[in-house]
Amino acid sequence: MNKKYPYTEKHTREQLEKANPNLYVKKSKINRKKLIATIFGTLVILFVIGIWNYRTEKHLRNNGVQTTATISSIKSEYRRINDLELTRIHTYSIEYKFLYNSDTVSGLDIIRKEELNEYFDNMPKVNDSIEILYDIEKIEHSSIKKK
């Protein structure tokens, strides 16, 4: 036996942990059922949000009122897809204003550079007129119309 470490191989791990609690790090046990339920719940929430956004956009495309708006600002940005990847996407934040019952309503669309030709023939500039769609029930919900 070693005087510095007086335990033999016959001692159990529990006995060794009691003798020197700083020597061993306890393993954290992850409850599999809770983990699966959390992942499933997150996926359900993301699915519901996706369906909601799709239905809202479809409603706007089918029932939206078309009008003319004026571009008030355009910002070009390189955005990271997420924190783990270094991949960036080039986007344009286009802010526009339009009139509804003598009130000025603002809107904002973020369009990727690859999709820009679906909306415009040429790169738009500030004060250009563009066609937009807005929801008559929710005026603040609007979008730039694709050509």
C-alpha positions in Angstrom: 0.0 0.0 0.0 1.0 3.5 -0.7 1.0 5.9 2.2 0.0 8.8 0.0 -2.9 6.9 -1.5 -3.8 4.1 1.1 -6.6 2.5 -0.9 -6.3 -0.7 -2.9 -8.1 -1.7 -6.1 -10.6 -3.5 -3.9 -12.2 -0.3 -2.8 -15.3 0.9 -4.6 -15.6 4.2 -6.4 -18.1 5.4 -3.8 -15.6 4.8 -1.0 -12.8 6.6 -2.9 -15.2 9.5 -3.6 -16.0 9.8 0.0 -12.4 9.8 1.0 -11.4 12.5 -1.5 -14.5 14.1 -3.1 -12.3 16.5 -5.2 -10.6 13.6 -6.9 -13.6 12.5 -9.0 -16.0 14.6 -11.1 -19.5 13.3 -11.0 -21.1 12.6 -14.3 -24.2 14.6 -14.9 -27.1 12.4 -15.9 -29.3 13.7 -18.7 -32.8 12.6 -18.6 -33.5 11.2 -22.0 -37.2 11.7 -21.9 -36.9 15.3 -21.0 -34.3 15.8 -23.7 -36.5 14.2 -26.4 -39.5 16.1 -25.2 -37.6 19.4 -25.4 -36.3 18.7 -28.9 -39.7 17.6 -30.1 -41.4 20.7 -28.5 -38.8 23.0 -30.2 -39.5 21.3 -33.6 -43.2 21.7 -33.1 -42.9 25.4 -32.3 -40.6 26.0 -35.3 -43.1 24.1 -37.5 -46.0 26.1 -36.3 -44.1 29.4 -36.8 -43.2 28.3 -40.3 -46.8 27.4 -41.2 -48.0 30.7 -39.7 -45.5 32.7 -41.8 -46.3 30.7 -45.0 -50.1 31.3 -44.5 -49.6 35.0 -43.8 -47.5 35.4 -47.0 -49.9 33.4 -49.1 -52.8 35.5 -47.8 -50.9 38.7 -48.6 -50.1 37.4 -52.2 -53.7 36.3 -52.9 -55.7 39.1 -51.1 -53.2 41.9 -50.7 -54.0 45.4 -52.1 -51.4 46.7 -54.5 -50.2 50.2 -54.2 -47.1 52.3 -54.9 -44.5 53.1 -52.2 -41.4 55.2 -52.1 -38.1 53.8 -50.9 -36.8 55.8 -47.9 -33.6 53.8 -47.3 -31.5 50.9 -48.6 -28.9 49.2 -46.5 -26.5 46.6 -47.8 -25.4 44.1 -45.2 -23.3 40.9 -45.0 -25.0 38.7 -42.4 -23.6 35.5 -40.8 -25.9 32.5 -41.2 -25.2 31.5 -37.6 -22.4 31.7 -35.0 -20.9 28.4 -35.8 -20.3 28.9 -39.5 -18.3 31.6 -41.2 -20.7 31.7 -44.2 -22.2 35.1 -44.9 -25.1 36.1 -47.0 -25.5 39.5 -48.7 -28.8 41.1 -48.0 -30.5 44.4 -48.7 -32.8 46.0 -46.1 -35.2 48.1 -48.0 -37.4 50.5 -46.1 -40.4 52.1 -47.9 -43.3 54.3 -47.1 -46.8 54.5 -48.6 -50.0 56.4 -47.9 -53.2 54.8 -46.5 -56.1 57.1 -45.7 -53.8 60.1 -45.6 -51.5 58.3 -43.1 -48.0 57.4 -43.9 -47.2 53.8 -43.2 -43.7 52.4 -43.1 -42.6 48.9 -44.2 -39.3 47.0 -44.3 -38.3 44.0 -46.4 -35.0 42.1 -46.3 -34.1 40.7 -49.6 -31.1 38.5 -50.4 -28.8 39.6 -53.2 -29.6 36.4 -55.2 -33.3 37.2 -55.0 -33.0 40.9 -56.0 -33.8 40.2 -59.7 -37.1 38.6 -58.7 -38.2 42.0 -57.4 -36.4 44.6 -59.6 -35.1 45.0 -63.1 -32.3 47.3 -61.9 -30.9 48.0 -58.5 -33.3 50.4 -56.8 -32.3 53.8 -55.3 -33.7 55.9 -52.5 -36.8 57.8 -53.6 -37.6 55.3 -56.3 -41.2 54.1 -56.6 -41.9 50.5 -56.1 -45.0 48.3 -56.1 -46.0 46.7 -52.8 -48.8 44.6 -51.4 -50.4 45.3 -48.1 -53.1 43.5 -46.0 -56.3 45.6 -45.7 -57.0 44.1 -42.3 -53.5 44.7 -40.9 -52.0 47.7 -42.7 -48.6 47.3 -41.1 -48.2 43.9 -42.8 -46.8 44.7 -46.3 -44.3 43.3 -48.7 -42.6 44.4 -51.9 -44.3 42.8 -54.9 -42.4 40.4 -57.1 -42.3 41.4 -60.7 
